[in-house]
């Protein structure tokens, strides 16, 4: 499932030369020829359950029921940084010792929980049973449970299962496993051949475009306008805003990845005949243009029309980047692994804003989907000891970060304040997942996310350096009082 | 299997982390899958800690399960020791690792490290965060202090003789504060200041601020003070038994409890009780007694408060609310069952039913039914209150980032009482404002359904229910606010005696409960209907009592079989219920 799991070697860091890519495109030598530092130590990343935080907002008629432990529930209310005031469309069925000891039938217990839940929330159209580390370890078969519950609750509510467990998924991979579970339920594209079998070598003309990976609704709407201007369509987005309205898929479907963590879902869609268009991710002006170009080429739209349809977007995007370039150009940036966005972001920040990546860490490196990104991330900074790392040994990585003292460090919430306290400037990685950053009109917002911590650092320079928080502040001085005379008797 | 949306306590290993993170020179190796590292951000973000918690996670993945996860544990323990060089190591498992039964504690012991290795057995599927903190503190304390324990049967000098013969002031340890505790940082300062004033030194504060070596010398102090029984109580009992150290267990939250604490401490250490109390009153006076007695505070009389939190803070809050602010406690409960007895006793004294549950939904229903004017609770009750359009002040963990203020803000001791007065009274409608709203509710600027005017930023938003479970037509705020006054009488004069909620009222509450979706509409169909005039009259009542009036009037009508509520019915109900 996780490509990095293919590599079950020693836990110590090892340097593995990257395999030579089979296809060579363009003359620029990207970072794809770089050795990758593979590490297998402590990984300071979220598990796939965390994807629920945006998935439940995206698909507003879906409910995510984690079958797990108190830790899972605690993670969900802590990870997003804030709790949501309205009742969320997710919850946890906490396995307890009665379930483990076999005193209660786990499946019966689960049925009861689901019935209670659906009674409470009759508006739910899709219920996801989300597997966790404990449910995986005790081999609780949630697919079977989903089938059984589907028999009870369909057609009002469809019940599906996927795994968001930390032993199988890293943070954003939870979206991949969730979407993968939806693929078999997607209707056959109307103009596809009757059977869903794609015959290799027999090209099917593009019939529809499927954009895969959660983006903000507002970004989808922007992109749809550009696709319309290009005459590309019909365009569907996956996941859809309503889980009950799944887009169709078939041999005529072309796939564009909106997010780099969508991997297994692509394989599942390809099995249904869809074809992936090769493109970098739609971050920054350059990335977004290349992303649209991939679709334009598949639809036979000429370059002139592409440039015309994207002209205002490109112009606004470029303008919005200008003021941030002053702050960011020449600044050295270090990425701790978090969401899989690290490489596309480094490409954008380097090529469009002049930042200098010193380390780009990713939870895992999916070469096929990162090919265009690795080509674009050109090699002019390689001499500066640039590191592309996969996996993590957080203590060693912190050592490297301390040693190079980057101007900006992109990291998870657990590391940010400790790094700030060492005088480093940080950017929370999780914000990059929860903020609309794709497309021409978000390029400036994306740059702003990186410029803001640096501007803030500069603005606060007159304040004394942060005193390291004492474990306990000193007791306010009180004059010593002589001991009282002992009480009589 | 239990359906949970929000949880009051994390798993027990998070409790262990709170102990380790509060301490110095201790390191915790946690056998846990990838993802469990989220717990770090509780400390670095919510508490704004400038260091990572001293925790190393094995972060095993699926591919490791068929292989040598035991080897991963050993490697992690070895690496952690080499890198961090702690005085002692805690080694345990999180919920998933518990299932694969690697026995990380046992594995770590085989490494023969030159420091104590304390295995932690924290059953994740039975226990929770506070228990985990208490157990961790106790196990580490035992490991460090037992070698220094006197042989069983050894007599210990009485406290007075100990400090007098050694020519020093009496000394005590403060037990229970941890990382991520609600105001622990400031409570420790305040209690230390208080004890210093009466002539008692603080020897060790533990677990927060101490090292394993400090734990080894806990037995040296004359007395132990349990500030937070949830974490420190078990350790104090063990120290009492093993070192024969007396324990002061009064928790000094509020004016009365602070006096009781000083009295107990003086008695146990052999100090002059009256002199100690006099010193506190003259040198560290709290403003709370005068603030509460001053006439402006009359409007606080019988304000309905609902209290929920950990048992210690909930019980303390109930005392402060009823004895020091003149509130009426309409609900009291705790989420930690281990300490339910204390809450039951306190609730009984107040003549109310205790609510012992860790089910957030159950608490929400109870608050809805009790219709308080103020909720004193945790982060969870803050959410509930916001949803119901009620005001809330946080009095207990779990808390969020805003409950770690930059300023000095204890809950304990004289300054703690000042903080409590300000933070509990601040959200409420001011006295005169309340009257004016009652009299001139139609003023277009002095809008009736706004919050208190001094709180423009904090007034609860118009209540929004996320689910279609409210009875048709019932505004959530109204449904929630079952208070007892009709306009002109609002807030005036002493309130009438209390009565238990009548069955019809309880039924109405059940109908509006989120537990019964769809039922609400059906139930309200059988409830008395309102004439347009009566609805109009109801709207003239200030929003913060409107729900109470609606509820009372409906139950009055239901009891008497009145199918349609007119303006007269409303005033009949007012005369019947009085200011209740």
Interface residues (C-beta under 8 A of the other chain):
Chain A: X1 X2 X5 X8 X11 X41 X42 X43 X44 X45 X46 X47 X48 X49 X50 X69 X70 X71 X73 X74 X75 X77 X78 X79 X81 X82 X83 X85 X86 X87 X88 X90 X91 X92 X93 X94 X95 X96 X97 X99 X100 X104 X106 X109 X110 X112 X113 X116 X117 X119 X120 X121 X122 X123 X133 X134 X136 X137 X138 X165 X166 X167 X168 X170 X395 X412 X413 X414 X415 X416 X417 X418 X420 X421 X466 X468 X469 X471 X472 X473 X475 X476 X478 X480 X481 X482 X483 X484 X485 X486 X487
Chain B: X1 X2 X3 X4 X5 X6 X7 X9 X10 X11 X13 X14 X22 X24 X33 X34 X35 X36 X37 X38 X39 X40 X41 X42 X44 X45 X46 X48 X49 X50 X51 X52 X56 X57 X58 X59 X60 X61 X62 X63 X64 X65 X67 X72 X75 X76 X79 X83 X94 X95 X96 X99 X100 X123 X124 X125 X126 X128 X160 X163 X164 X168 X169 X170 X185 X188 X189 X192 X193 X196 X197 X198 X199 X205 X208 X209 X266 X267 X270 X271 X272 X273 X275 X276 X279 X379 X383 X386 X387 X400 X464 X466 X467 X468 X469 X514 X515 X517 X518
